């Protein structure tokens, strides 16, 4: 009888303990869930405040998507589809993502490698593309890592189509450097990847990507090079509400909306198209670790992938944080502060301190710089005297960006003037002296270029670029 009573008492106590434990666990689960909801609300409020104020300050026009633990935290559209500002953006709006579109040819290469149809160490001469003898030394691995040294198919304002690219590559016998010994980010590498894919598969690059990537991932709103007027297509424009020219370039550029781009990133993360090993092969550039490769830049310490793209005034970026399972995407058709905003959102998600960007001093003086650079500099100092707290005077990148825009437009004297302003404002910034050196070099003022590059080195250098340019100048001048 005692044993039965003891057993019954033990059973009751055990049951009560389980019930108490279950109740405790249930409360803990509810608490965790509640904390998660509250944290998500904090993220939403902070990101929305950041993006709303940035839009109001003229620093962003585009779409934003933030995902954590495979759940959308924030998704919103800011601004308009084109310069008329009549049609608001939606999450179905499609953008030119610039260099991010180069991921599709690189992954296509790895798909063919995994199918046994290619080897990364195949010389590209194997594919009978009619290229010079240097094609015997250049491999596919060199192409996907921009370490091929092949002739450049573009420079400055020069834009080439497929025919122009073939003409340059087939009629230039000289490599920029021995394959595997240097790094040069150039679209000729992308062009040849796409042509090799066509040669191996017997399909156009667009057909291969559609069949093997777009359809399997249900990227239903992605399209290659849509014409003006195509449904949901955006057009890029500048801060003066002027549509930018979109010239015919080498073929094979996929336009995406923000939802489809996330499908792509998630497919890479979950190895749905290529293996983890192939993904790592594309992430890690063995020839230029600090430069990145076909999938942008990989920061091993942070376990973070970052890829950005610029095409005309389209600008895009995504940050793929593997460690914290966070993905941040920004797509814009109005070249501006996309890069900065992507990193600021990342800081928000990590609980780090952040600041909402100020108004752009670049925007404030850009138009005047194109017409009268001296007048622009007067405006700069006037704003600094009267509105210093409102504008981004502490950001050296603002003047650097303006200087390079002028340089690309072949307004060399104006570019030099802006870079001189920048070095006066930021006298300890090596990168700005490097930029001034480039402007002087472009203008063939070699003595001043040497002086600027040496100053850049004395301030800490620019990852070897200043040294390379000094060597180049000394060769050209015979000094």
C-alpha positions in Angstrom: 0.0 0.0 0.0 2.9 2.3 0.9 4.6 1.6 -2.4 1.4 2.4 -4.3 0.9 5.6 -2.3 4.5 6.6 -2.9 4.2 5.9 -6.6 1.0 7.9 -6.8 2.6 10.8 -4.9 5.7 10.7 -7.0 3.6 10.7 -10.2 1.6 13.7 -9.0 4.7 15.6 -8.0 6.4 14.8 -11.3 3.3 15.8 -13.2 3.1 19.1 -11.3 6.8 19.7 -11.9 6.2 19.1 -15.6 3.2 21.4 -15.6 5.2 24.1 -13.8 8.1 23.6 -16.2 5.8 23.8 -19.2 4.2 26.9 -17.8 7.7 28.4 -17.2 8.7 27.5 -20.7 5.5 28.9 -22.1 6.1 32.2 -20.3 9.7 32.2 -21.5 8.6 31.6 -25.1 6.0 34.3 -24.9 8.6 36.6 -23.4 11.1 35.9 -26.2 8.4 36.4 -28.7 7.3 39.7 -27.2 10.9 40.8 -27.1 11.3 39.9 -30.7 8.2 41.9 -31.6 9.4 44.9 -29.6 12.9 44.7 -31.2 11.4 44.5 -34.6 9.3 47.6 -33.8 12.5 49.4 -32.8 14.2 48.4 -36.1 11.2 49.6 -38.1 11.0 53.0 -36.3 14.8 53.7 -36.6 15.1 52.6 -40.2 12.0 54.5 -41.2 13.2 57.6 -39.6 16.6 57.3 -41.2 15.1 56.7 -44.7 12.3 59.3 -44.5 14.7 62.0 -43.4 17.2 61.0 -46.1 14.5 61.1 -48.7 13.4 64.6 -47.5 17.0 65.8 -47.6 17.3 64.6 -51.2 19.7 61.8 -50.4 17.7 58.8 -51.6 15.1 57.9 -54.3 14.5 54.2 -54.4 13.5 51.0 -52.7 14.7 49.4 -49.4 14.4 45.9 -48.1 15.8 44.6 -44.8 15.6 41.0 -43.7 16.7 39.3 -40.5 16.5 35.6 -39.8 14.6 35.1 -43.1 11.9 37.5 -42.0 11.2 40.9 -43.6 11.8 43.6 -41.1 11.4 46.6 -43.3 10.3 47.2 -46.9 9.4 50.6 -48.4 9.6 52.7 -51.5 10.7 56.4 -51.6 10.3 58.7 -54.5 9.5 58.2 -58.2 10.2 56.1 -61.2 11.6 58.9 -63.4 12.4 62.6 -63.6 8.8 63.7 -64.2 8.1 62.6 -60.6 4.5 61.6 -61.6 4.7 57.8 -60.9 5.6 56.7 -57.4 7.9 53.7 -57.0 6.5 50.4 -55.7 8.2 47.1 -54.8 7.5 46.0 -58.3 9.6 48.8 -59.9 12.6 47.3 -61.7 16.0 48.9 -61.7 19.3 48.5 -63.4 21.5 47.1 -60.5 24.8 47.9 -62.3 27.6 45.6 -61.4 25.4 43.3 -59.2 24.1 41.9 -62.5 27.6 40.5 -63.1 26.8 37.9 -60.5 24.5 36.1 -63.0 27.3 35.3 -65.4 29.7 34.2 -62.7 27.2 31.9 -61.1 26.3 30.6 -64.6 30.0 29.7 -65.0 29.9 27.7 -61.8 26.7 26.0 -62.8 28.5 24.8 -65.9 31.6 23.8 -63.8 29.4 21.7 -61.5 27.8 20.0 -64.6 31.3 19.1 -65.8 31.0 21.3 -68.9 33.8 23.7 -67.9 36.9 23.8 -65.8 38.0 27.1 -64.1 41.5 26.5 -65.2 40.6 26.0 -68.9 42.4 28.6 -71.1 39.9 30.7 -73.0 41.6 29.7 -76.2 39.8 26.4 -75.8 36.6 28.0 -76.9 37.6 29.3 -80.3 36.6 32.9 -79.8 39.0 34.3 -82.4 41.2 36.0 -79.8 44.9 36.7 -80.0 47.6 34.4 -78.7 47.2 35.8 -75.1 44.0 33.8 -74.8 46.2 30.7 -74.3 47.4 32.2 -71.0 44.1 33.5 -69.7 41.9 31.1 -67.8 38.2 31.3 -66.8 39.4 31.6 -63.2 41.3 34.7 -64.2 38.2 36.2 -65.8 35.9 35.7 -62.8 38.5 37.3 -60.5 39.4 40.2 -62.8 43.0 39.0 -62.9 43.2 38.3 -66.6 45.1 41.4 -67.8 43.0 41.4 -71.0 42.8 44.7 -73.0 40.3 47.2 -71.6 37.1 47.5 -73.7 36.3 50.9 -72.3 37.9 54.0 -70.9 36.6 57.4 -69.7 33.4 58.2 -71.6 33.9 55.5 -74.2 30.9 53.1 -74.4 31.1 49.9 -76.5 28.5 47.4 -77.7 29.2 43.7 -78.4 30.7 44.4 -81.8 33.0 47.1 -80.4 34.1 44.8 -77.6 35.0 42.0 -80.1 36.9 44.5 -82.2 39.0 45.7 -79.3 39.7 42.3 -77.9 40.5 40.5 -81.2 42.7 43.3 -82.5 44.9 43.9 -79.5 47.8 41.6 -79.0 49.0 43.1 -75.7 47.9 42.2 -72.2 47.9 44.8 -69.5 49.7 42.4 -67.2 50.5 38.7 -67.0 47.4 36.8 -66.0 47.2 36.1 -62.3 49.8 38.8 -61.4 47.4 41.8 -61.1 43.9 43.0 -60.8 41.9 45.2 -63.2 38.1 45.6 -62.8 37.0 45.8 -66.4 33.9 44.7 -68.2 35.9 42.8 -70.8 36.1 40.0 -68.3 32.3 40.0 -68.0 31.9 40.1 -71.7 34.1 37.0 -72.3 32.4 35.1 -69.5 29.0 35.6 -71.2 30.4 34.6 -74.6 32.0 31.4 -73.2 28.7 30.5 -71.6 27.0 30.8 -75.1 29.8 28.8 -76.8 29.5 25.9 -74.3 25.7 25.8 -74.1 24.6 26.7 -77.6 22.2 29.2 -76.1 22.3 32.9 -75.7 23.4 34.1 -72.3 20.0 35.5 -71.7 18.3 32.2 -72.6 20.6 30.3 -70.3 20.0 32.6 -67.3 16.3 32.6 -67.9 16.1 28.8 -68.0 18.6 28.0 -65.2 18.2 30.9 -62.8 15.2 33.2 -63.4 12.5 30.5 -63.8 13.7 28.1 -61.1 13.9 31.0 -58.6 10.5 32.4 -59.8 12.1 35.8 -60.4 8.9 36.8 -62.2 9.6 40.5 -62.5 13.2 40.3 -63.8 14.0 41.2 -67.5 17.0 41.7 -69.7 17.5 45.3 -70.8 13.9 46.5 -70.9 13.1 49.3 -73.3 11.7 52.7 -72.2 8.0 52.2 -71.5 8.3 48.6 -70.3 6.0 47.9 -67.4 7.4 48.8 -64.0 10.7 50.1 -65.6 12.4 53.0 -63.9 14.6 55.6 -65.5 17.6 57.2 -63.9 17.8 60.9 -63.4 19.9 63.4 -61.5 19.1 65.8 -58.6 18.2 68.5 -61.2 15.4 66.2 -62.5 17.2 65.6 -65.8 17.0 62.1 -67.2 20.4 60.6 -67.7 21.4 59.1 -71.0 21.3 55.3 -71.2 23.5 54.3 -74.0 23.7 50.8 -75.7 26.4 48.8 -73.9 27.6 45.2 -74.1 24.6 42.9 -73.9 23.4 40.7 -71.0 22.3 43.1 -68.2 19.5 41.8 -66.0 17.1 44.4 -64.4 15.4 43.4 -61.2 13.0 44.5 -58.6 13.9 44.4 -54.9 11.9 41.2 -54.3 13.6 39.3 -57.1 17.0 40.5 -55.9 16.3 39.1 -52.5 15.2 35.7 -54.0 18.6 35.7 -55.7 20.6 36.5 -52.6 18.6 33.9 -50.5 19.2 31.3 -53.2 23.0 31.9 -53.0 22.9 31.7 -49.2 21.0 28.4 -49.2 23.0 26.9 -52.1 20.0 26.3 -54.2 21.8 27.0 -57.5 25.4 26.2 -56.8 27.2 24.4 -53.9 28.6 26.1 -50.9 32.1 25.3 -52.3 31.3 27.1 -55.6 29.8 30.0 -53.7 33.0 30.3 -51.6 35.1 30.1 -54.8 33.3 33.2 -56.2 33.4 35.1 -52.8 37.1 34.7 -52.3 39.4 36.3 -54.9 42.8 34.4 -54.6 44.6 37.1 -56.7 43.3 40.3 -54.9 41.8 39.5 -51.6 41.1 43.1 -50.7 39.5 43.9 -54.0 36.7 41.3 -54.2 35.6 39.4 -57.2 32.4 38.4 -59.0 30.2 38.5 -56.0 31.5 41.8 -54.7 33.7 42.1 -51.6 33.9 39.5 -48.8 35.0 40.5 -45.4 36.2 37.3 -43.7 36.5 38.7 -40.2 32.9 40.0 -40.2 31.6 37.1 -42.4 30.0 39.8 -44.6 29.4 40.1 -48.3 29.0 43.5 -49.8 28.2 44.2 -53.4 27.4 47.5 -55.0 26.6 48.6 -58.5 26.5 51.9 -60.5 25.2 52.4 -64.0 24.6 55.9 -65.2 22.6 57.3 -62.2 21.3 54.0 -61.1 23.0 52.8 -57.9 22.5 49.7 -55.8 24.0 47.9 -52.8 23.4 44.9 -50.8 25.0 43.7 -47.5 24.7 40.0 -46.8 25.7 39.5 -43.2 26.1 35.7 -42.8 27.1 35.9 -39.1 23.9 37.7 -38.0 21.6 36.5 -40.8 20.8 40.0 -42.0 20.3 41.1 -45.6 20.0 44.7 -46.6 19.2 45.8 -50.1 18.8 49.3 -51.6 18.0 50.0 -55.2 18.0 53.6 -56.5 17.6 55.4 -59.8 19.1 58.6 -58.5 22.8 58.3 -57.7 23.3 59.5 -54.2 24.0 58.2 -50.7 23.0 54.5 -51.3 26.4 53.2 -50.1 26.3 55.1 -46.8 22.7 54.3 -46.1 23.3 50.6 -46.6 26.0 50.7 -43.9 24.0 52.9 -41.6 21.1 50.4 -41.7 23.5 47.6 -40.9 24.6 49.6 -37.8 21.0 50.0 -36.8 20.4 46.2 -37.1 23.5 45.5 -35.0 22.5 48.0 -32.3 25.4 50.3 -33.0 25.4 54.0 -33.0 24.6 55.8 -36.2 23.8 59.3 -37.6 21.3 60.3 -40.2 23.2 61.8 -43.1 23.2 65.6 -43.5 22.3 67.4 -46.7 24.9 66.9 -49.5 27.4 69.6 -50.1 28.2 67.7 -53.3 24.6 68.3 -54.5 24.6 71.9 -53.3 27.6 73.0 -55.5 27.5 70.4 -58.2 25.5 72.4 -60.8 27.6 75.5 -60.3 30.8 73.5 -60.6 29.8 72.4 -64.1 29.3 76.0 -65.2 31.6 78.1 -63.0 33.8 76.3 -60.5 35.0 79.4 -58.8 31.5 80.5 -58.1 30.8 77.0 -56.7 33.8 77.4 -54.3 32.4 80.7 -53.1 29.0 79.0 -52.5 30.9 76.2 -50.6 32.5 78.6 -48.2 29.3 80.7 -47.8 27.3 77.5 -46.8 30.1 76.5 -44.5 29.9 79.8 -42.7 26.1 80.0 -42.4 24.8 76.5 -42.5 27.6 74.2 -41.3 25.4 72.0 -39.1 23.0 71.3 -42.0 25.5 70.0 -44.6 28.0 67.2 -44.8 31.2 69.3 -44.6 32.9 66.6 -42.5 32.6 64.0 -45.3 35.6 64.1 -47.5 33.9 61.8 -50.0 31.5 64.6 -51.1 34.3 66.7 -52.7 36.1 63.6 -53.9 32.9 62.4 -55.7 32.5 65.8 -57.3 36.1 66.0 -58.4 35.8 62.6 -60.2 32.5 63.5 -61.8 34.2 66.5 -63.4 37.2 64.4 -64.4 34.9 61.9 -66.1 33.2 64.7 -67.9 36.7 65.8 -69.1 36.5 69.1 -67.2 40.0 68.6 -66.0 40.8 72.1 -64.8 37.6 72.2 -62.8 38.4 68.8 -61.4 41.8 69.9 -60.2 40.3 73.0 -58.6 37.8 70.8 -56.6 40.5 68.3 -55.6 42.7 71.2 -54.4 39.8 72.5 -52.4 39.4 69.0 -50.9 43.1 68.7 -49.9 42.9 72.1 -48.3 39.8 71.1 -46.3 41.2 67.7 -45.4 45.0 68.1 -45.4 45.6 64.7 -43.7 43.6 62.6 -46.1 45.9 60.5 -48.3 43.1 59.5 -50.7 42.3 63.1 -51.7 46.0 63.7 -52.5 45.9 60.5 -54.6 42.8 61.9 -56.4 44.5 65.2 -57.0 47.5 63.3 -58.4 45.3 61.5 -60.8 43.8 64.8 -62.0 47.3 66.3 -62.5 48.4 63.1 -64.3 45.4 63.3 -66.6 46.4 66.9 -67.4 50.0 65.8 -68.0 51.2 68.0 -65.2 53.6 65.3 -64.1 55.7 67.2 -61.6 52.5 68.2 -59.7 51.2 64.7 -60.0 54.4 63.3 -58.4 54.2 65.9 -55.6 50.6 64.8 -54.8 51.3 61.1 -54.9 54.3 61.5 -52.7 52.2 63.5 -50.2 49.6 60.7 -50.3 52.3 58.2 -49.4 53.6 60.4 -46.5 50.0 60.4 -45.1 49.8 56.6 -45.1 49.4 55.7 -48.7 46.5 54.4 -50.8 47.1 50.6 -50.9 50.0 50.9 -53.3 48.3 53.0 -55.9 50.4 56.1 -55.4 53.6 54.0 -55.7 52.4 52.5 -58.9 51.5 55.9 -60.4 54.9 57.3 -59.4 56.6 54.4 -61.2 54.3 55.0 -64.2 55.1 58.7 -64.3 58.8 58.1 -64.0 58.7 55.6 -66.9 56.7 58.0 -69.1 58.9 61.0 -68.3 62.2 59.1 -68.3 63.1 60.5 -64.8 
